[in-house]
Amino acid sequence: MHSLSPDQIHFDERGLVPAIVQDYLDGTVLMLAWMNRESLEKTLSTGQTWFWSRSRAQLWPKGSTSGHVQNLRSLRYDCDADALLVGVEQVGDIACHTGERSCFHRQGAQVVAPPADTLSQVFAVIQDRQAQPQPNSYTCKLLADGDNRILKKLGEETAEVVMACKDDDPQAIAAEMADLFYHALVALAHHRVDLRQVYRQLQQRRG
């Protein structure tokens, strides 16, 4: 499945290479860890991530105690072959030992959700409006009116996309498609369907 060989990687003078771990569905950076040749080989052979602990000077399989293992989905290296990008399916959706989804969950003194792709960020805002309604929010009005209004808007926006494509107007196509995506996300939130479920379906169809 993964054709990468440890021989292709330029390990540093300690025999290590940094590994950036990323959620394979929405691109969220989950953690930064280190691999040596043996941990990379184990990752490739087992299909789950193994790292080298610099503080304990030993190999460790991610999630061995917490159960939050990482199933390997992709493995790439950079142009200098001295850094790895590891795409994973994070079991339990928790990568950090603090219980957060990502180790990169701090912004100043605040704990914040790590950035993901744009659709996921917009979906998170819609879910926040759903949990904490705000006056004069268009999203809240849509959610309050339910399927009748949401589905009507989906139909209208779909027609607008069709017309923009008929006119072969790239700027209008992009704008109308953005409107369609937004209203589709509202429909997902209204029916309590997580966007990541859609991503999983797309990944399965991608093969």
GUROSE-992102 format. One record per residue: y negated, z negated, x of N, C-alpha, C in turn. Coordinates in pm, whole numbers, plus 50000, padded with zeros to 5 digits. Atoms other than C-alpha are relative to their C-alpha. Layout:
N
YZXYZXYZX
...
***
This chain:
207
501215000050083500005000050000498745000050086
501155001049912497564990750280500385005550137
499604993149878497725014250577499334994350125
500705005849885495444993250800500994993050093
499185006649900497044981351123499144990450082
500765009149913495934950851328499565006550130
500364993149877495854974451626498675007449988
501274993150022492824991351469498794990750008
501085009850008490784959251470499614994950139
500515005549874488594947151758499754985149981
500155014550008489154909651768499064995550113
500935004849899486554889251959500744992850114
499395006449883487154869652280500884988149962
499145010950049488714841652071501215005249926
498914993950076491074866251907499764999749851
500345001350141489214863851575499145011749951
500864990250064487514887251330499524994049868
500505005450126485224877151040500525008449882
499484993450120486624885150693499134996249881
500805002050121484244889050400500905002749880
499104998850115486184882950079499185002749875
500794994850112484974901349771500895001849877
499264997750124486094901749406500145015049977
499764985650009487704935649355499475006049871
500464994750128486444938648996498495002149996
501454998950017482714931549010499214998850130
500684999649872481954930149382499394987050046
500565012849959480994893349397500574995950136
499555005349872481134880149754500464985849977
499415013050030483464850249728499934990450118
499965009049885483634836550083499995008050130
499864994549865483514843050456500994991250074
499005007449923486504832750664500345007950126
499624993549875488184842150991501485003249999
498614996149983491394860351068500295002550147
499504995349871493394864351385501095010349972
499014989650020496114889951437501124995249907
498885004950080498824867851286499634998449853
500405001950139496864858950973499775013549931
500164986650056495964895550923501365006149969
498654994950023499614905150959500634993549878
499445007150115500614878450707499335004549870
500724995050117497924890250466500575013549956
499484986850030499224925650488501454999549950
498585000350036502904916050459500274992549870
499765008150120502594890150178499215004749879
500854995850111499864906149970499074989049951
500945010750030497914873349966499284996250128
500825002249881495144862150199500454987850081
499775010549901495824841450510498835000450097
501135000849909493114829250742500334990950119
499885008949887492644811051071498914989449989
500955011050005491004776851051499544996650141
500535003249868488744772051353499954984950023
500105014649983488334734651286501374993650021
498665005749987492074728051252500875007650100
499274991549906493164755451489501405003249948
498704996450058495914767151255499815010349889
500004990550112496814793751001499974992349869
499945006050134496224786150635499995010849893
500004990650112497144805350321499014995549894
501015003650100494264805750074500694995449871
499485005050126495054784449768501314992550010
498705006549983498074766949916500054986349932
500035013150067496964733349774499365000849862
500714999150128494614743449491500685009149900
499404990050088496714771849353499115012149978
500944989050016493664794549371500245010650109
499654990049901495404821349572499205012849978
500694987250008493894855249643501005011350020
499114988549992495964886149568499245011850060
500674989349927495084914249805499975012949919
500164987450071493704945549639499525011450090
500474989749906491974963749924499624993350130
500365005349868491264959450293499345011250081
500764990249925488614978050490499404993450123
500725005249884486914974450826498765008450024
501284993449983483424983550938500055010450111
500074988849907482245011451168500364996050144
499655004749866482744989951481501374993550005
498665005950011486124977151359500024985350044
500045014149960484974941351423499634990849883
500195008150120484574928851063500855006049889
499144995650110486834930550757499324997549866
500415001750139486004935150389501284999649916
498735002450068488824920650179499754999249850
500115000150145488974929449809501184992649941
498935008450052490944903649612499884998049850
499975005750133491984892449270500094984950018
500065014449979490944855949273500654992649884
499305007450103493454835149078499214987349966
500775011550042491704808448874498505002150004
501424996549990488364825448943499204989450077
500675009949916487554797949197500395002550145
499734997649859487224805849566499524988650089
500615010449916485124776649694500684986549980
499375013150008486524742249773499214990249913
500825008550086483644727549569500325002149852
499694996750138485084743049253499175011249944
500814988650043482504770849234500775013050019
499334987149988483514806749192499875005850140
500284994349869481904816949522499444989350092
500615009049903481014798349840498495002450009
501424996749995477634816049815499364997049865
500495004050132476464796149514498714992050007
501245007749987473304780249652498805009150024
501274993049980469734792549632498954989150011
500835011849980467494766649787500824987749966
499295012250040468474733549627500815002249872
499354997350127469854750449315501395006050019
498704993550009473414759949229499865011449901
500184988350085473344795149088501265008850006
498884990650000475864821748994499785010350110
500164990049894476514845649284499745013749940
500284986750055475224881149238501255008649994
498904990450016477674906949108499365013649971
500564987050034477234942748990498994998649885
501095000750097474334950748756500504997449858
499485002250134476424952348438500424985449982
499605014050008477874917948513498794990849991
501215008150006474394903948570499365000649862
500564998650135473124917848240500884992949898
499075006650091476244905348062499844984850007
500205014449984475634870548204498744995449927
501235003350074472104870748059500285000049850
499664999350142473474881447719500804987749958
499215011950030476034853247731499124987449998
500925011449997473244828747820499174999649872
500754999550126471214840447519500904995849884
499055003650104474334836147308500194984849995
499785014549993474824800247426498714992249976
501295006950015471114791347428498985009749939
500914990550068469254812147167498544997150029
501435001349973465594818747239499225007649894
500814993150101462884827746988499445013150056
500564986949965461644863646993500865007850099
499094992649912464684875047193500715010849919
499324989050069465954909247088501514998150003
498565002449987469404900347216500474989549899
499645010550095469474868547006499995005149856
500074994450135468424887946696501215008749972
498814991750017471224912846750501234991449976
498835008750012473794885446796500004992649867
500105007350126472524866546491500365009049882
499724990650110472784897546270501455004749999
498574997049995476344903946389500335014850001
499474986449988478434935346361499165010549929
500734989750075476344953046098498885006150084
501114994749920473334956046327500475004950136
499544996149866475174957346659500695013649997
499264987450008477494985546552499095011549960
500984989750036474615004546389499255004650125
500724996449878472735003146719500905007650097
499074992649914475835014346909500095014649958
499944986350050476085044746687498735007850031
501274993449974472395052646723499855003550148
500154997649857472445049047100500965010750050
499044989649963475565070647129499435013849966
500614987350041473775098146935498865003850094
501104997349907470755094747167500535005150134
499404995149876473005099247470500455014549983
499544986350026474535130347314498825009750002
501164991150006471095145147247499385001950139
500554998949864469875137347600500875009350085
499104991149925472955154547743499845014449954
500234986650052472385184247515498745006250059
501274995349943468835186747651500085001350152
499814999549854470195183848006498824993650073
501155007149944467485158448086500524987750076
499405011049923468715136048372499324986549978
500705012750018466005109648328500294994149863
499705004750136466585107347953501454995749989
498585003750003470355106648004500194986150058
499875013149936470035077148242499444989049911
500645010150085467665058348008500834997249875
499225001950122469755064347696501364993750030
498725005949963472975055647878499824985150028
500295014149977471375022947990499914992449868
500075006250134470575015247625501394998449939
498645000550055474145023447525500814989150070
499285010449925475595001547802499584986149952
500515013050043473354972547698500584996049864
499515003450133474364974147332501524998349998
498565002149987478024977647429500304986150055
499835013549946477674945547632499734989449894
500275009250110476154928047331501214999449906
498814999750085479164939247124501154992250064
498965007649931481524925347387499754985049986
500335014250010479714891847389500204994849858
499875004250140479654890347009501474997549964
498585001350031483424894846998500764991950104
499415009049899484024870947292501005007350090
499194992349907485504898147511499265000250133
500665000549870484724892847878499955013950063
500184986949934483384922748071501105002650102
498974998349898486004916548339501315005349938
498844994250067488694925048081499885015249996
500244985550000487124959448056500235005650140
499804995549863487054962448434501495000750035
498554999949972490744953548450500655012249937
499464988050065491514981048200499675012550081
500414988449921489565006048410500785000750130
499225000249876491334994948728501435004549975
498644995950032494714999148560500075015149977
500014985650024493785034148446499725008050126
500274993649870492465042048792501295001750079
498704998749938496015036048906500084993950137
***
